[in-house]
Amino acid sequence: MQAKPIDIFANPLKLAALNNFTKLWWLEKIHLFEGLSEQEMEKVNERTTMKTKEKGSHIYFPHEPSKIIFFLKSGRVKIGSYSDDGKEIIKAIMHPGDMFGELGLVGQETRKDFAIAMDNDVRVCTMNVEEVLVMMRSNADLSMKITATLGNRLAKVERKFESLIFKDARTRIVDLIGEMAKDRGKVLAGGEVLLEHSLTHQDIASLTATSRQTVTTVLNELKDNDVINFDRKTILIHEMDKLK
């Protein structure tokens, strides 16, 4: 006689256990939590809440209290603000494994930026600022990782500020492509670098404080000079040294 398959969805306890396991598996993919002990990961699991957001929906708005830290499990999130004339300015794009909304850890009371899901089924884990601070006090390695993350974010903001002041539009676009390639590109056998990005020309324009038309012109120029090739979701850089 064939055994009847078990329907875990008919058993609330088994379903809760499965959901708990799934959340814990996702948490282990967060960069900051790498190296934590099993007991420490269980504490993280107990203190976090998992949420799902659809493309275009806000994860948080400007002027909200900065009481929650977010850990991105899947999809992409853009962090940005709006200029006085309503133009969207993208400050950063978060990828799986990243922490964001972290300025509450250094005393920010209300948010100055927005966070918007860029893909469908964006999944985040949330944790209260106070709970993160408690973990930092009890775990020196975690505290150092979070401090380093904050420092790196500040350094990127400073570089972007200097770029806006001292560099022209073309250079800002080229520098962004080079930075993304170094951070997330895949080096192919022949030395080319493949960057999978899924950014629109308007996204790149918002990241570099330029126009969509300028982005299109610069990308086409680089392609005509055989420096890159590109489509909607990838940029193939033939030689990094020629990306200037």
N, C-alpha and C positions, 0 to 999 in steps of 0.2 A: 504493500500500500504506500502510495507516494505521500511524503510529508507535506502538510499544508504550509505554504509560505507564511512567514510572520509579517504582519502588517504593523510596522513600527508606528505609523501615523494613527493607528487606533489605540495606541498605548501612550498616554501623556508622559509617563515617566521615562519610557524609552526614547520618545521624541525629544524630551528635554535633555537627556544624556547625549543624544546625537548632536543637538544644537550646541551644547556645551563643548563637545569634542571639536566641532567644526570651528567655533570661535577661537578655541585654544590653538588649533592648527594655523589659523590665519594670524594670530598674534605672534606666533613664532617666526613669521616672515618679516616682522617689523625690525628694521636695522638696529634700533636702539635696544631691543630686547634680546639680541643675540648674545649668548654666553650666560644668560640668567639660569639659575638652577631650576629644577623641576618645582621646588616649593615656591620659589619667587615667581615663576610663571603662573602658578595656581593663584597667587595673590593678585597678579595683574589681571588674570581672567575674572576673578571675583569682583574687581573694582571697575571693570570696563563694560560698556554697553555697545552692542553692534547695531549699526544703522545702515540703511540702503537709500541711495539717492539716484534719481533719474537725471538724464542729461538736461542741462539748463536750469536745474533747481538750485536754490541757495542752500549752502550748508550753514553759513552764518552771514549776518548783515553788518554794515558799519553801525557803530553806536550801541551794539549789544554788549552786555557785560563779558569781560574776558575771563570767564570762570571755567571754561572747558578746553581741554587739549584734544586734538584729533590725530589719529594714526591711520594712515591710508593703507587699505588692504588690497583694493583692486580699482582699476580705472585711473583717471587723471582728474585733478582739481586745479583750477586757476585761482590765484590770489591777486586781487587788484583793487583799484579804486576808480572814481570818476572825476574828471576835470570839471572846472566850473561850467564849461559849456556842454557837459554831459558825455564827453568822449571817454570811452573805456580805456583804462591804462592797466595792462597786465604786468604785475611785478614779478611773479614767479609761477611756475607750473610744478605741481607736486605729482610724484609718481609712486607706485606701490612701494611700501616700506618706509615712506617719509612721514615725519611728524609736521603738523602745521597748527596754526592758532596758538603758538607757544608763548607769545609775549606776556601772557598773564603770569608766567613764571618769573618775570623780571619787573613786575609791578604795574603793567598796563591794566587799567581798570575797565576801559571800554574799547572795543575794536575800532580801528580806523579804516580797515579794509573789508572787502567781501571775499567769500569763498564760494565758487560755483562749480558744480559737477560738469565735466567736459564730455563724459561718456554715459551711456546707459548702465545701470547696475553698478554704480560707484559704491563701494563698501568702505565704511570707516568704523573705527572703534573710538569711543570717547571716554575720557577720564577727567575727573575734577582736578583742577590745579592743585588744591591742597593735598590730594592723594598722591599726585606726582611728586610734590615736594617732600612728602613723607618718605617715599621710596628713594628719592635722591639722598636724603639724610642718612638712610640706612645702607646704601649701596654706593660705595665710592666710584666703582667702575661706571655704573649707570649715570651718576652725577657728572663724571668727566665726559661721557659721550654726549649728554645733553648740553653741557657747557660748550663743547667743541662744535656741536650743531648750531648753537646760537651764534658762536663766533664766526663760523663759516657763512651764515646767513648775513651777518652784519658786513663781512668783507665783500660779499657779492653786491649788497646794496651800495656800498661805497664805490665799488668798481663801476656799477651802473650809473651812479651819479656823476662820476668823473667822465664816463663815456658820453653822457648827454651834454656835458659842458665842453669837452675838448675834441670830440670826434664828430665827423660829418655822418650823414645818414647812411651812406654806403658802407663806411667802416663799421658802424654799429651793427648793421645787418650781417656783414661778413664775420665779425667777432662773435655774434650770437651763434651762427652756424658752427664755427670752430669750437666754441665752448660746449655746445650740445654734443658735437661729435666726440670730443674728449671725454665727456661725462657718460654718454650713453651709446656712443657709436660702436659698431662691431668691425674689427679689423679683418679684412678678407685675405685670402691666400696671396694675392698679388700685391698686397700693401694698400689697396683701396679701403676706404672706410664707409660702411653703410650705416646711415642714420635713419631709423624708423621713428617718425615723429607725429604724424597725423595732425599737424598744425595747418590751418588755412593761411593764406597770405595776409589776411587781416589779423590773425593771431600774431604772426611775426611782426607785423607793423605795430601792434599794440605793445609788444614786448620791447620794441626798439624805438618807440616814439617817432615813427615815420608814417608814411601813407602806404596803403595797399598797392598803389600804382608804382611807388618807389621800390617796394619789395619785388614786384614782378619784373621791373626793369633790371634790378641788380641780379636776380636769379637767372634771367635770360642772358645777361652779359657774361656771367660766370659759365653758363652752359655753352655759349658761343665760343668762349675762349678755351673750352675743353677742360675746365677746372672741375666742374660738377656735372652730374645729370640728375634729374629729379622728376618725380611725379607727385600725385596728391598726398602720398603717405611716406615717401622715402626721399632722401637725398644721398646720392652716391658721390663721394669726394674722391677724385682720382689720385690726387697727391695733396696731402695736408700742407706741405711747404708752399704750394702755389695758391693756397687759399688766402689771398691778400686783397 
